[in-house]
Amino acid sequence: MWCDNCLLLLPLRAGAMAWGVAIFVYSLAGGLFLLIEGQYFFFFYPEWFIYGGIGVAVAALAAVNVVALSTRSYIWIRASKHLWIPMIIICAVRATLMIVELQRGKDNIIWECNHGGQVWSSNAEYAANSSFPVGFCTAGFGSLYTAFVISLLVDLVFQMYMFFLCWRYQRRLERYELVKTSGGLYEG
């Protein structure tokens, strides 16, 4: 018999909604950050748009998941559960590529900081602002790299837990229907 509350950090439905809102907020903020400032960290033209777009897609999926949980929609819960699997795989590939590309672009990022925040020459035409954000230069590349790696890994863990919550809520809805129709406790 499955434990209904095993591995739950918060109550299932409300906790999953709160978890989804948290994923929505940080994914949207991270996606927009990469879309706006990504050319300072990644040095091949479309890559920061791809990474930022994936972040916005995660935010959209989290929003759909929150709406599905709030309306108790079995169909939308199933749909979002099935969408989390490819999204987690895509985000794992994105995290790997971002970590590798940050390490490859280490010298370019250090050059940008040493030259007053000037964007690397290959990305100058795509720069939204005229200079690199100052806070990133004062922290140093090691701190920046560590923050990116930790945040990408935490993002993957959060998404896997959201998938688990979605799956768990779907199972609870299915079990409720079985108990309700078989003369169980829920029948009125």
N, C-alpha and C positions, 0 to 999 in steps of 0.2 A: 504494500500500500504506500502510495506517495504521500509524503509529508506536505501538507498544504502551505506551510509557512517556512519551509526550509530554504535557506540561502536568500531570504528576503531581508533587506536592510530597513525597509519601510513597509507600511501596509500595501498590499498588492496594487490595487487600482490607483489610489491616490499617490502612492509612492512611485509607481511607473509614470504617472503623469508629471510629477515633479522631476523625475529623472529625465524624462523627455524634454521638459522645458529647459533644464540645465544644458542638455545636449544641443537643443535649438539655439540657445543664447551663445554658448561658446563656439559652436560651429559657424554660426552666422558671423560672429565677430572675427573669427579666424579666417573664414573665407573672404570676407570683405577686406581684411588686412592684406591677405595675399594678392587680391585683385588690385588693390591700390598701391601697396608698397613692395610687392613681390619682386619687382625688377632689380631691387638692391641686393637681393639674396640669391636669386637664380638667374643664370646668364644665357639661356637659350630662349628665344622670343616667346613661344606660346606657353612655356612650362608653368609660369606663375599663374596664368589664366586657367590652366587645367587644374592645378592644385587648388586654387581658390574656388573654381566651379564645383569641384568635388566637395569642398567644405560647405558650400551653399546647398548642394544636393542632400548632404547629410542633414542639414538644418531643415530642409523641406520634408524629408522623410520623418524626422522627429516630430515636426508639426502635424503631419498626417497621423502619426502614431498617437499623439496627445488627443487629437480630435476623435480618433477611433475609440480610445479609452474613455473619453468623456461622454460619448454617446452610446457606449456599450455595444458597438456594432461588431458583430461576429465576422461579417464579410470584410470590413476594413482592417480588423485585427489580423485576420488571415493574410490579407494582402500585404500589410506592412511587415508581418512576420516573414513572409517569403521574400520581401525586398531587402530585409536586413542582411540576409546571407550574402548576396552579391555585393552589397554596399560594404560589408566588413572586408570582403576579399579585395575589393577595389581600394579601400582605405589602407589595407595592409601593404599593397603594392605601392600606393602613393607614399606611405610613410617610409618604405625602404628607399624609394627613389629620392625622396626629399633628403633623407639622411646622407645618401651617397653624393647627391649633387651639392649639398652644403659643404661636405668635406672636399669635394673637387673644386668648389669655388672659394675655398678658404683664402687663398692669396688675393683674389679679386675683392673680397669683402674687406680684408685688411688694407688693400690699396685704397678702397673708397674711404675708409676711416682716416688713413694717413694723408689724404689729399682734401681734407676739409669737407668730407661728405659728398664729394662729386661722384655722380653715378659712373659706373664702368662704361667705357666708350662704346661697347657693342650694344648697350641698352639705353644710350642717351636719348634716342628718339622716342622711347616708350615711357620715359620718366614722367610721372604725374607731378612730382615736386622737383624743385631745382637741387635739393641736397638730401643726403642720407639722413634718416632720423638720428639726432644726436645721442639719444639715450642708448642706442645699440653700440655706438663706438666706445662710450665710456665703460660699458660692461665688459668689453673684450670678446674676441671670437669664441674662446673656450666656454664662457658663460652663456653666450648666445646659442652655441651648438648644443650644450647640455640642456638648456631650456627647451629647444626644439625637439630633441630626442625624447625627453621626459614627457612633454606635452603630447607628442604623437603616440607614445605608448599608452599614456593615460586615456587618450581619445579612443584607442582600440579597445581597451578594457571596458570603458564606459559603453561603447557600442555593443560589445558582446553581452554585457549585463542587460542592456536594453532589449536585445534579442531574447535573452532568457526571460525577462519580465513579460514580454509580448507573448512568447510561447506559453508561459505559465498562465497568463490570463486567458489565452485561447483555450487551454485545457480546462480551466475552471468553468468557462462558459459551456463547453461541451459536457462536462460532468453535471452541471446544473440542469441542462436539458434532459440528460439521462435520468437523473433523480426525479425531476419534475414529472416526467411522463410515465415513470414506472411506479407510481403510487408512493413516492418517497416523502421525505420531510417537507419539501417545498410546495407540495400540492395543497391547494386551498380549498 
